[in-house]
Amino acid sequence: MHTRELAALLLLGLSSCSLAQEKSGQQPRRPNVILVITDDQGYGDVGFHGNSMIQTPNMDALAKQSVRLTDFHVDPTCSPTRSALMSGRYSTRTGVWHTIMGRSLMDGDELTVAEALAANGYRTGMYGKWHLGENYPLRPLDQGFHTAVHHGGGGVGQGPDYWGNDYFDDTYWRDGVAEKFEGYCTDVWFREAMKFVESSKDRPFFCYLSTNAPHGPYLVDKKWSEPYVKKGVAASQAKFYGMVENIDWNLGKLIAQLDRLGIADNTILIFMTDNGTAAGRVDQKRVRAGKWGGFNAGMRGNKGSEYDGGHRVPFFIRWPAGGIGGAGKAREDGYLSAHIDVLPTLMGLCGATKPDGPPLDGIDLSKRLRAGGTVMPNRTLFVHSQRIPDPQMWRKCSVMTERWRLVNGKQLFDIQSDPGQRQEISAEHPQVVQVLTGEYQAWWKSLSTVFDRPIRIGLGSDAELVTQLHPHDWQVSSQGKSSWHQSHVKRGHMGQGRWFVDVKRAGRYLIELRRWPRHLDKGLEASAAKIEIGGREEVRDVRATDTKVTFTVDLKAGPTTLQTWFTLPNGKTRGAYFAYVTRG
């Protein structure tokens, strides 16, 4: 629906028009937008929120200059949050409810923030973690970004990422082409984002800066982590804190750049995170021993949890020229809000016209952000953490109002009087439980239409001449095994699954199967190979030392599945970890 080509055409037409208007004084320039989102950093992993150990001076300073949404929620894990953030819709509607198994792929027909802003004359760039699809039509460049530098999969070193990346001096993708970069991953994302800001300073831009840190593995230069070790912080948490402090240092550089370029006042700067803390959680054994045990702002739960500690996160927004934050205007706002509100709110703040697209779940908070007293409607929001092939009703979910949290359909908490969710009071308020249950059931019914709709990877598109498929995106049964990480491939994990694909053009296709990625060119370690696609099967004998096996098949246009098998010398089978598909 909203292709890169359409966005580019709109950009060319609208940006030239808007620039001419700005020069002629007909209208003020629209604000720039920078959205910084970190990975696995919780509400308590910011000094400003009361963490006396972690050092985040730049995040703290930004908080003091911003409107801070203190009851802001996301999904409890990575891909779901990102799909909701990009689309303004509940993640499950977009096809995303897991981080692997083909359930981290966002439907290409979703209208993204980038597409919406590009259609209004913005230049768009993304840097860091995407985690919504590695292939056409799901990549950043297919979803409204004019330029992108990013890693693959859900983290540096995961399955779809460039083989062998380890956070330092890695290879990432710049506009779809592999490129070697020098430096630590977080430093690279900020450096590239700052180049984008510099080159875009004379026209409105949207920069999506999405760090993979502080997601595990916890790898960072010792200069960031050792000070925490010396203060008695546990080793893994010290590295986690060091990764956060490095992000903070880079954030300070970005803010200084905005000041230097003279565009800070007219730039909407957002800082948020994607779910509750991963390694900042409280270790009660260490606390009882008189040691630092972590800080979670008094909340229950952490990453993946249905309790607030899993999905309530920081959200700081500053736009001095628009009356949001800045001198004398920083404040807290406790209105119940979420990731689904970001797209409509940015449309409102930027004075942008939303292009046609699926109906939004979020609401426009722009008036509330500009004027704190603006009355907003009472609302009920929903989050859940599925992380299974097929969603299950009431699984790890929270139904939220400003006062209540109904958790898993059974536990009720008054979040205002009991923010730590310690006192379960469903028996005392059966009517509240009944009302919230009804709202959840209606929400679930509205989602259920997509449960059986797989999001498909395109084959044979001119936009991606060679489609490299990874086991990260296999869809597996509830009893299946997903080989989603490079470590699985290294040890020969006995995984199996299907890729759901969409043949864009009928014709002859070459399907090259490998046990290792192409550039390693190592042996198949198999005696036979088999594929099943488009209703046909083919089997071929191979030698263990062969590095690839190629099948030639004629395919009709339209949806189908691709499944592969390697038969090992011991007679067991597993899927081909890598498939390269080319239209002949």
C-alpha positions in Angstrom: 0.0 0.0 0.0 2.7 2.5 1.1 5.8 1.7 -0.8 9.2 3.3 -0.7 8.7 4.7 -4.2 5.4 6.4 -3.2 7.1 8.0 -0.2 10.0 9.2 -2.3 7.7 10.8 -4.9 5.7 12.5 -2.1 8.9 13.7 -0.5 10.1 15.2 -3.7 6.9 17.0 -4.4 6.0 18.1 -0.9 9.4 19.0 0.4 10.2 21.3 -2.5 6.8 22.9 -2.0 7.3 23.3 1.8 10.8 24.7 1.4 9.6 27.3 -1.0 6.8 28.3 1.4 9.3 28.5 4.3 11.6 30.8 2.2 8.7 33.0 1.2 7.5 33.3 4.8 4.1 31.7 4.1 4.4 29.2 6.9 6.7 28.3 9.7 8.9 25.3 9.3 7.6 22.1 10.7 9.5 20.6 13.6 12.1 18.0 13.2 11.5 14.7 15.1 14.1 12.6 16.8 12.8 9.4 18.5 15.4 7.6 20.7 14.3 4.2 21.9 16.6 1.9 23.9 16.3 -1.9 24.3 15.6 -3.6 27.7 16.2 -0.4 29.7 13.4 -0.2 32.3 11.7 2.7 34.1 14.1 2.3 37.0 17.3 2.3 34.9 17.4 6.1 34.8 19.0 8.1 37.6 16.2 10.7 37.5 13.7 8.1 38.5 15.4 7.4 41.8 18.2 5.0 40.8 21.1 6.2 43.0 23.7 3.9 41.4 23.3 4.4 37.6 24.9 7.4 36.0 22.6 9.0 33.4 23.3 12.7 33.6 22.1 13.5 30.1 18.9 11.5 30.4 18.3 13.2 33.8 18.9 16.6 32.2 16.5 15.9 29.4 13.9 14.7 31.9 14.1 18.0 33.7 13.5 19.8 30.4 10.6 17.6 29.2 7.0 16.7 29.6 7.3 13.3 31.3 4.5 10.8 30.7 4.6 8.9 34.0 2.0 6.3 33.1 3.2 5.4 29.7 3.1 1.8 28.5 4.6 -0.5 25.8 4.4 -4.2 25.1 6.6 -6.3 27.5 9.0 -7.3 24.7 10.9 -5.9 21.7 9.1 -6.5 18.3 5.6 -6.0 19.6 6.5 -2.6 21.0 8.2 -1.5 17.8 5.3 -2.6 15.6 2.9 -0.6 17.8 5.2 2.4 17.9 5.6 2.4 14.1 1.9 1.8 13.3 -0.1 3.4 16.0 -1.9 0.1 16.4 -1.9 -2.8 18.8 1.0 -5.0 17.9 -1.0 -8.1 17.3 -3.1 -6.3 14.6 0.1 -5.8 12.6 1.0 -9.5 12.8 3.5 -9.2 15.6 3.2 -11.0 18.9 6.6 -12.6 19.3 10.3 -11.8 18.7 11.0 -14.9 16.5 9.2 -17.6 14.6 7.9 -15.4 11.8 5.8 -13.5 14.4 8.1 -10.5 14.6 7.3 -9.6 11.0 5.1 -6.5 10.7 2.6 -6.4 7.8 4.0 -4.3 4.9 0.5 -2.7 4.5 0.8 -1.0 7.9 1.1 2.8 7.7 4.3 3.7 9.6 5.4 6.9 11.3 8.1 7.2 8.7 5.6 6.8 5.8 3.2 9.3 7.3 5.9 11.9 7.8 7.6 11.3 4.5 4.3 11.9 2.8 4.3 15.3 4.5 7.7 16.3 3.2 10.0 14.9 5.9 13.3 13.2 5.2 13.4 10.0 7.2 16.3 7.9 8.5 16.6 5.0 11.0 19.6 3.7 12.9 20.1 0.6 15.0 17.5 -2.0 15.7 14.5 -2.7 13.4 13.4 -6.2 14.3 10.3 -6.1 12.1 11.5 -8.1 9.1 14.7 -8.5 7.1 13.2 -8.9 3.6 11.0 -7.1 1.2 8.4 -5.7 1.8 9.2 -5.5 5.5 12.5 -3.7 5.7 13.0 -0.1 6.9 13.5 1.1 3.2 10.1 -0.6 2.3 8.4 1.0 5.3 9.0 4.7 4.7 12.6 5.3 5.5 14.7 7.0 2.9 17.9 5.8 4.5 18.8 3.3 7.2 21.8 1.7 8.9 20.8 -1.2 11.0 21.7 -4.7 12.3 19.6 -7.8 11.6 17.2 -9.6 13.9 16.4 -8.8 17.5 20.0 -8.1 18.5 23.6 -7.9 17.3 24.8 -11.4 16.9 21.4 -13.0 16.5 20.4 -15.2 13.6 19.6 -12.7 10.8 22.5 -10.4 11.8 25.7 -10.4 9.8 27.6 -13.5 10.8 30.1 -13.0 13.6 29.1 -9.5 14.8 30.0 -9.0 18.5 29.1 -5.3 19.2 32.6 -4.1 18.2 33.8 -3.2 14.6 30.8 -5.0 13.1 29.2 -5.2 9.7 25.7 -3.7 9.4 23.4 -2.9 6.5 23.4 0.6 5.0 20.4 0.9 2.7 20.4 -2.9 2.1 24.2 -3.2 1.5 26.5 -4.8 4.0 29.2 -2.4 5.2 31.9 -2.7 7.8 31.8 -0.1 10.6 34.4 0.9 13.2 33.5 1.2 16.8 31.1 0.0 19.4 27.5 -0.6 18.1 25.8 2.2 20.1 28.5 4.7 19.1 27.9 3.7 15.5 24.2 4.3 15.6 24.5 7.7 17.2 27.4 8.7 14.9 25.4 7.7 11.8 22.2 9.4 13.1 24.2 12.6 13.8 25.4 12.6 10.2 21.8 12.3 9.1 20.8 15.2 11.3 23.7 17.3 10.0 22.8 16.6 6.3 19.1 17.2 6.9 19.2 20.3 9.1 17.8 22.6 6.4 14.5 20.7 6.0 12.2 18.8 8.3 13.5 15.4 9.2 12.4 12.3 11.2 15.3 10.3 12.8 14.4 7.0 14.4 17.4 6.1 16.6 16.8 2.6 18.1 19.7 1.1 20.0 20.2 -2.6 20.6 21.9 -1.8 23.9 21.5 -2.6 26.7 20.0 -5.8 25.4 22.1 -8.9 26.1 24.7 -10.2 25.6 26.1 -7.6 28.0 29.2 -6.5 26.1 30.7 -3.1 26.6 34.2 -1.5 27.1 35.4 -2.0 30.7 35.7 1.8 31.1 31.9 1.9 31.3 31.3 -1.2 33.5 34.3 -1.3 35.8 33.3 1.7 37.9 30.1 -0.2 38.8 32.0 -3.3 39.7 34.1 -1.3 42.1 31.0 0.1 43.7 29.8 -3.5 44.4 27.3 -4.0 41.6 27.0 -7.6 40.3 29.0 -8.3 37.2 26.2 -8.7 34.7 24.3 -5.7 36.1 27.5 -3.6 36.0 27.8 -4.3 32.3 24.2 -3.5 31.8 24.6 -0.2 33.6 27.7 0.5 31.6 25.8 0.0 28.4 23.2 2.4 29.6 25.8 5.0 30.6 27.4 4.7 27.2 24.0 5.4 25.6 23.6 8.4 27.9 27.0 9.7 26.8 26.0 9.5 23.2 22.7 11.1 23.9 24.6 14.1 25.4 26.6 14.3 22.1 23.3 14.3 20.1 21.8 17.0 22.2 24.9 19.1 22.0 24.8 18.8 18.2 21.2 20.1 18.1 22.3 23.1 20.1 25.3 23.7 17.9 23.2 23.5 14.7 20.7 25.9 16.2 17.8 23.5 15.8 17.2 22.3 19.3 14.2 24.5 19.9 12.3 23.3 16.9 13.2 19.6 17.3 10.8 17.2 19.0 13.1 15.0 20.9 11.6 11.9 22.5 13.4 9.4 24.8 11.7 6.1 25.6 12.5 2.4 26.0 10.9 -0.7 24.6 10.0 -2.7 27.7 10.7 -3.3 31.3 14.3 -3.8 32.6 16.2 -7.0 31.7 19.2 -6.8 34.1 18.3 -3.8 36.3 15.8 -5.9 38.3 16.1 -6.2 42.1 18.0 -9.2 43.5 16.6 -9.6 47.0 19.4 -11.9 48.1 21.9 -9.1 47.5 19.7 -6.6 49.2 19.5 -8.7 52.3 23.2 -9.1 52.2 23.6 -5.3 52.3 24.8 -5.1 48.6 23.4 -3.2 45.7 20.6 -5.3 44.3 19.2 -3.2 41.5 16.3 -0.7 41.3 12.9 -1.0 39.6 11.2 2.1 40.9 9.1 0.0 43.3 7.3 -1.9 40.4 6.6 -5.6 40.2 7.9 -7.5 37.3 10.5 -6.9 34.6 11.0 -7.6 30.9 8.3 -9.9 29.6 6.0 -9.5 32.6 2.3 -8.6 32.6 2.8 -6.5 35.8 3.7 -2.8 35.4 7.4 -3.5 35.7 7.3 -5.3 32.4 5.6 -2.5 30.3 5.6 0.9 32.1 8.6 2.8 30.7 10.1 6.3 30.5 8.7 8.7 28.0 10.3 12.2 27.9 9.3 14.6 25.1 10.8 18.1 24.6 9.9 20.7 22.0 10.5 24.2 23.3 9.2 26.0 20.2 6.0 24.1 20.5 5.5 24.8 24.1 6.4 21.3 25.3 9.2 21.3 27.8 11.9 23.8 27.8 12.4 26.7 30.2 9.7 26.7 32.9 7.6 24.2 31.1 8.9 20.8 32.2 6.3 18.8 34.1 4.9 15.4 34.8 1.7 14.1 33.2 0.1 11.0 34.6 -2.4 10.5 31.9 -2.6 6.8 30.8 -0.9 6.6 27.5 1.0 4.1 25.3 3.2 3.4 22.3 0.1 3.4 20.1 -0.3 7.1 20.7 3.0 8.1 19.2 2.0 8.1 15.6 -1.2 10.2 15.9 0.5 12.5 18.4 3.4 13.2 16.0 0.9 13.9 13.3 -0.8 16.4 15.5 2.4 18.1 16.7 3.8 18.3 13.2 0.6 19.7 11.7 0.8 16.7 9.3 -2.0 15.1 7.3 -2.2 11.4 7.9 -2.3 9.4 4.7 -4.8 6.6 4.2 -4.1 3.5 6.1 -5.6 1.1 8.6 -7.6 2.6 11.5 -5.5 3.6 14.5 -5.8 2.4 18.1 -3.9 5.3 19.6 -5.0 8.9 20.2 -3.5 12.3 19.5 -2.0 13.6 22.8 -0.7 16.8 21.2 -3.1 19.2 22.9 -2.5 17.6 26.2 1.3 17.8 25.8 1.1 21.5 24.9 -1.4 22.4 27.7 -1.3 20.2 30.7 -4.9 20.9 31.8 -6.5 19.6 28.6 -9.1 17.0 29.5 -8.6 13.7 27.8 -11.1 10.8 27.6 -11.0 8.0 30.1 -9.6 4.9 28.4 -8.8 1.3 28.8 -5.5 0.0 27.4 -4.2 -3.5 26.9 -0.8 -5.2 26.8 0.1 -8.9 26.6 3.2 -11.0 26.2 2.4 -14.0 24.0 5.8 -15.3 22.8 4.3 -18.5 21.4 3.4 -19.4 17.8 -0.4 -18.8 18.2 -1.9 -16.3 20.7 -3.8 -17.6 23.7 -6.6 -15.6 25.4 -5.7 -14.2 28.8 -2.0 -15.1 28.4 0.3 -12.8 30.4 -1.9 -9.8 29.9 -2.9 -6.6 31.7 -6.1 -4.5 31.2 -5.3 -1.0 32.3 -7.2 2.1 33.4 -5.9 5.1 35.3 -6.9 3.3 38.5 -7.1 -0.4 37.8 -4.9 -3.3 36.5 -6.7 -6.6 35.7 -3.8 -9.1 35.3 -4.4 -12.4 33.5 -8.1 -12.0 34.0 -7.8 -13.0 37.6 -5.9 -10.5 39.7 -7.1 -7.0 40.3 -4.9 -4.2 41.6 -5.6 -0.5 42.5 -2.5 0.9 40.8 -3.0 4.3 42.5 -2.9 3.1 46.1 -0.8 0.0 45.3 1.7 0.8 42.6 3.8 -2.2 43.5 0.8 -4.5 42.8 1.1 -6.4 46.1 -2.5 -6.5 47.2 -4.9 -8.5 45.0 -8.4 -7.2 45.5 -10.6 -8.9 42.9 -13.0 -10.3 45.5 -13.7 -6.8 46.8 -14.5 -5.3 43.4 -16.3 -8.0 41.3 -18.1 -5.4 39.2 -14.8 -3.8 38.2 -13.5 -7.2 37.2 -16.6 -7.9 35.2 -16.4 -4.6 33.3 -12.7 -5.0 32.5 -13.2 -8.6 31.5 -15.8 -7.5 29.0 -13.5 -4.9 27.6 -10.7 -7.4 27.2 -13.0 -9.9 25.5 -14.1 -7.3 23.0 -10.5 -6.3 22.3 -9.5 -10.0 21.9 -12.3 -10.5 19.4 -11.1 -7.5 17.4 -7.6 -9.0 17.2 -8.7 -12.6 16.4 -9.2 -11.9 12.7 -5.4 -11.8 12.2 -4.4 -14.9 14.2 -4.4 -17.1 11.1 -2.9 -14.5 8.8 0.8 -15.1 8.3 2.9 -12.2 7.3 4.8 -13.2 4.2 8.2 -12.5 2.8 8.2 -11.4 -0.8 10.1 -13.4 -3.5 11.1 -12.1 -6.9 10.7 -8.4 -6.3 12.9 -5.9 -8.1 13.4 -4.2 -4.8 15.2 -7.3 -3.4 16.9 -9.3 -6.2 18.2 -12.0 -3.8 16.1 -12.9 -0.9 18.2 -14.4 2.0 15.9 -16.4 4.3 16.9 -17.1 7.9 15.6 -19.7 10.4 14.8 -16.8 12.8 11.7 -16.4 10.6 10.6 -20.0 10.4 7.1 -20.5 11.6 7.0 -23.6 13.8 4.3 -25.6 15.5 3.9 -25.5 19.3 6.1 -28.5 19.5 8.6 -27.3 16.9 12.1 -26.1 17.4 13.2 -22.6 16.3 16.9 -22.2 15.4 16.6 -18.4 15.7 20.2 -17.6 17.0 23.6 -17.9 15.4 24.6 -20.1 18.4 21.9 -22.6 17.2 23.4 -22.7 13.8 27.0 -23.1 15.2 26.0 -26.2 17.2 23.8 -27.7 14.6 20.5 -27.3 16.4 17.8 -29.7 15.1 15.3 -27.1 14.2 12.6 -27.1 11.5 10.0 -24.8 10.2 8.4 -23.1 7.2 8.9 -19.7 5.6 5.6 -18.1 4.6 6.4 -16.3 1.3 4.6 -14.4 -1.5 5.9 -15.0 -5.0 5.6 -11.5 -6.6 6.2 -12.6 -10.2 5.5 -15.9 -11.8 8.6 -17.5 -13.3 11.7 -19.7 -12.8 13.4 -19.4 -9.4 16.7 -20.6 -8.1 16.6 -21.8 -4.5 20.1 -22.2 -3.0 20.2 -24.0 0.3 23.1 -23.7 2.7 24.0 -24.9 6.2 26.2 -21.8 6.7 25.8 -18.2 5.4 27.1 -17.7 1.9 30.2 -15.8 2.7 31.6 -18.6 4.9 31.2 -21.1 2.1 31.4 -24.1 4.5 30.1 -27.7 4.0 26.5 -28.8 4.2 27.3 -31.7 6.6 24.4 -33.6 4.9 23.8 -36.5 2.6 20.5 -35.3 1.0 18.5 -32.1 0.6 14.8 -31.6 0.0 12.5 -28.6 -0.7 8.8 -28.2 -0.7 7.3 -25.1 -2.3 4.2 -24.3 -4.4 2.8 -27.8 -4.0 5.8 -29.7 -5.3 8.7 -31.5 -3.7 12.3 -32.1 -4.9 15.0 -34.2 -3.4 18.7 -34.2 -4.3 21.7 -36.2 -3.0 24.6 -34.1 -1.7 28.0 -34.6 -0.2 28.9 -33.5 3.3 31.6 -31.3 1.8 29.4 -29.5 -0.7 28.8 -25.9 0.3 25.5 -25.5 -1.4 22.7 -27.2 -3.3 20.6 -25.4 -5.8 17.1 -26.3 -6.9 15.4 -24.7 -10.0 11.6 -24.4 -9.8 8.9 -22.8 -11.7 6.5 -20.9 -9.4 3.2 -19.2 -9.9 2.6 -15.8 -8.5 0.9 -15.6 -5.1 1.2 -16.9 -1.5 2.9 -20.2 -0.7 5.3 -21.7 1.8 8.9 -22.9 1.5 10.2 -25.7 3.7 13.6 -27.4 3.5 15.3 -30.5 4.9 18.9 -31.7 5.2 19.3 -35.4 5.9 22.3 -35.9 8.1 24.7 -38.9 7.9 23.0 -40.3 11.0 19.6 -40.3 9.2 18.2 -37.4 11.2 16.8 -34.2 9.5 16.9 -30.5 10.2 16.0 -27.5 8.1 18.5 -25.7 5.9 19.4 -22.7 8.0 19.9 -20.4 5.0 18.0 -20.2 1.7 18.9 -17.7 -1.1 16.1 -17.2 -3.6 16.6 -15.5 -6.9 14.2 -15.1 -9.8 15.9 -16.6 -12.9 
